[in-house]
Amino acid sequence: MLCLSALITVGIYPVSQVSASTKTVTDPVRIDSPASFSIMGKGGNGNEETPGTWYLGATPADLQPDAPVLLFVPGLNNVAQIFWEDNDMYQTAYHAGYQTAFVQLYDAGGESADMWNNGRLLAEKITEISNHFGGKDITIVAYSKGGVDSQAALTYYGASDYVDNVITLSSPHHGSQLADLAYSSDAGWLADLIGMQGEGTYSMQMAYMENFRSETDTNPNAYVNDYFTLGGTDWGAVFSSNWFGGMYLSSYGPNDGVVTARSSNLPGGYELAIREWNHATIRTGITFPTFQDYLEGDQLPPASDFSTQTSESESFPPKANQWVHGAPLAKKDVITVNVEEDVEKLTINLLTAKQLSKLKVTNPSGKNAKTNVQQIHLEEGIFKDAVSSALTIENPEAGEWQLELRTNTDDNAYLLVADLKKEPYMQAELIKNFTMQDDLYQLNIDTKHLIEDSLSATYHLTESAKPNNEKKWTVKGKSNLSQQLKLDKANTVYNITVDIEGITNDGHTFKRTIVDSVYGK
């Protein structure tokens, strides 16, 4: 049975309800100041604000005189306005009696930046904002990557003395597997066309963040301030921007469409809650009551109220039930998706740089599947500005499914992620050698359903910052699937994309893809 869910065109995710009284709050006022603006990375995100400027919120009539100023820090490819435009976070803080400020980091100017550049700029702004308020303490409320930028500002750039506490809202403290995907051999075509391979995305790769955690968590300044974290497990509306990421990240555990719940947990912080928020709703006023009691002072949650989760950097092999493929897109192209027997549900997520003029699906029997798939532009996240199309097929027929794609443009590319719901046959894990440069990438495959002699694995080992620097090789046979990875450069992130192929006992083609990253030391 074919079940095609209609896509919902979504501009902004639903946020918590804004009452009539909160609508009367005046917008924050822009404060111009000298900015350390520079062009960084290659990820043009369409933003046109000035990095280094900040906004001053209205003073509440019932101001809490001894409360800290709340400084809201945006995330990857975001601008400060996300906290008050189509969002009641600012109004909620205002009516709770808090003075507020909002900062534009480098991402607001059209180029994403890593935590070092954003952290340095943020530290400057923290000093400036504190002086504006006569030296009052500041509590940071940081969204997504803004939490990583904030810790860099406090740990490495001397801003900790001005700050009381830090609240992070679904911050990728251990990175996001979506950043790894953006640098994979399959997604590179698309990510490059839509401009999402900037320094900010680069720094969110799992391997980069693992190195950042190892350096930062041992720094004596890392936890001078108290950190309180929130994470989410909802993906938003079906087939909306966060839904694509949620489906991809589902192999790695509960997530909010961009960041896994495990990654939102900070080793030296206190996890306040993991709830059914998606990556957009977690930044709204709906979460304010959850962290309000921890905006100032040394109060800590009861031990029973927060989790000391295992960090994302520890071994957590995904359930490898996805096939990933991407390439430049001709004006007429056909993609074949192989489905083996006993698949309960096939979900196809297709991202393109430009809108398609036609998408036709044919089942293994050669019949056209009636599709009414709408295309939506992703307005947030690592694949911002891509066009998303998706469909779900219940109990798909085994064999070759074909997607015919047509485009009217010459500069298009696609990324397809096929998620097959069934018992996984394999897992992957990086076994690190801390005394040499060579690490073992271990593929563990249950071959009771597969013909062992048919198995092969094609490895793509790519320097993330220089995609042309790629090593590619294919090995055959179960005993050869695990491979030593030779890393040529230190202090460099390498993307690992492994395409596994074989034949099932019933004679159907089996295909899976593993995407990972490793840091050369």
Secondary structure, DSSP 8 states (H G I E B T S, - for coil): -EE-------SS-------TTGGGS---EEE---------SS-B-S----TT-EEE----TT--TTS-EEEEE--TT--GGGGTTT--HHHHHHHTT--EEEE--GGGGTB---HHHHHHHHHHHHHHHHHHTTT--EEEEEETTHHHHHHHHHHHSS-GGGEEEEEEES--TT--HHHHHHTSTTTHHHHHHTT--SHHHHHTSHHHHHHHHHHHTTSTTTTSSEEEEEEE----STTSHHHHHHHHHGGGSSBSSSSBTTTT--TTSEEEEEES--TTGGGSGGGHHHHGGGSSTT----GGGS-----TTS-------EEEEEEEE-SEEEEEEEE-TT-SEEEEEEEESS--SEEEEE-TTS-EE------EE--SSTTTT-EEEEEEEES--SEEEEEEEE-S-SSEEEEEEEEEES---EEEEEE--TTSS-EEEEEEE-GGGB-GGG-EEEEEEEETTEEEEEEEEEEESGGGSSEEE----SSEEEEEEEEEEEEBTTS-EEEEEEEEEEEE-
